[in-house]
Amino acid sequence: MLEVRGSIPLGSTKTTAMVSRALRALVTIALVLTARVADAAPRLSWSAPPGCPLAERVREAYRELSDGAANDTSVGASAAVRADGDRFALHLELSSDSGSSTLDLAAARCETLADVVALQMALAADAARVVAMPVATRGPFSRRVPMARLGIAGAAGVSVGPLPGAALGLRVLARLSLPFLGIEAGAGYLFPRSAHYGAPHEGVGADLDLTFGALRACSPRGEERVTLDVCAGANMGSLRATGSGLAPSFTTRQLWSAFTLSPGVTAALTPEIALHGEIEASLAVTRPEVHARNLDTLFVAERAGVSCWLGASASF
């Protein structure tokens, strides 16, 4: 086996020059890093009688107190300590992004005043960081949404499907608003609509109205002045038919129920008062069928319906 070994004499001029350049480069890098660290430290001017702590002792105490703001260059301090009899007097001037202040203090020990300077610098750095935090702007209609908020809403509208033709109605809902969901429950009433037979029973018919309850879950409402939301749930109630044109008259009640889907828009007038409008689509599950005595079917609730509601709400 052939083995080749080589070496570079350490005493050669080329090797010495390479080592010298490498050492100079390392020293330069160390000096640059040190200068950057020094530049990043808060500005401190410290003047004190012999025997008092040095400026580095104040900086070290500041670093222990600053908790992450040790490199905050927005803080500057000018501290002058002088002997005053058997005590020491401090005059401190502080400046930061949050403002400037002065402090005059006396203590029996110079070390106490050094700690005071470090503490005041740390407090100033912390205040500067708070001022520098971005603050979310809030409009005149925005508010912080609490964990739970109660409200009530009233609306008037028109409905097609449950009754003959287009029926006017009223509705009242109570709302529990959570950060992730809104729950609404309430009741409504559709005013009477008439249905009549054709020839040869033109005078025979019935007046029909609907009283119903509603329960639904809704998307959460944000803090904006205008918000879009959607609700899904169910309505259930009693369809009442009161006969006319027959003697004696008759009254029947039948169950009506439907699933609902309601997109809507809410416009805040104040943080507590808002206008609300929605379009409610319904799909009937039970459809009342109305007869007058032994005659044919007078009316059957539609399978699909739609209602438009407009009203106002109040939150507490």
QUIBELVEN-V772934 format. One record per pair of residues at least 24 apart in sequence whose ideal C-beta (glycine too) atoms are under 6 Angstrom apart, sorted by the first residue. I is the first residue (numbers start at 1). J is the second residue. If there is no record, write none. Layout:
BEGIN
i:j
I:J
I:J
END
This chain:
BEGIN
i:j
40:71
42:72
42:75
42:121
43:76
44:77
45:78
46:79
47:80
48:81
49:83
52:81
52:110
53:111
53:114
58:114
58:117
58:118
61:115
61:118
62:118
62:121
62:122
65:118
65:122
66:122
66:125
69:125
72:125
74:128
75:121
75:124
75:125
77:121
79:117
81:113
88:113
92:117
94:120
94:124
96:124
96:128
97:128
97:131
98:127
98:128
98:131
141:225
141:268
142:223
143:223
143:271
148:178
149:177
149:315
150:316
151:175
151:313
151:315
152:314
153:311
153:313
154:311
155:309
155:311
157:307
157:308
157:309
158:308
159:190
159:307
160:305
160:306
161:302
161:305
162:210
162:256
162:301
162:305
163:190
163:193
163:208
163:210
164:193
164:195
164:299
165:193
167:191
167:193
180:220
182:218
182:220
183:217
184:216
184:218
185:215
186:214
187:213
188:212
195:298
195:299
203:245
204:245
204:246
204:292
205:244
205:245
206:241
206:243
206:290
206:298
207:242
208:241
209:240
210:237
210:239
211:237
211:238
212:237
225:268
226:267
227:266
228:265
229:264
230:263
231:262
232:261
233:260
234:259
235:260
239:288
241:290
243:292
254:288
255:286
256:288
256:301
257:285
257:286
258:282
258:283
258:284
258:285
259:283
272:314
272:315
273:314
274:313
275:312
276:311
276:313
277:310
278:309
279:308
280:307
281:306
END
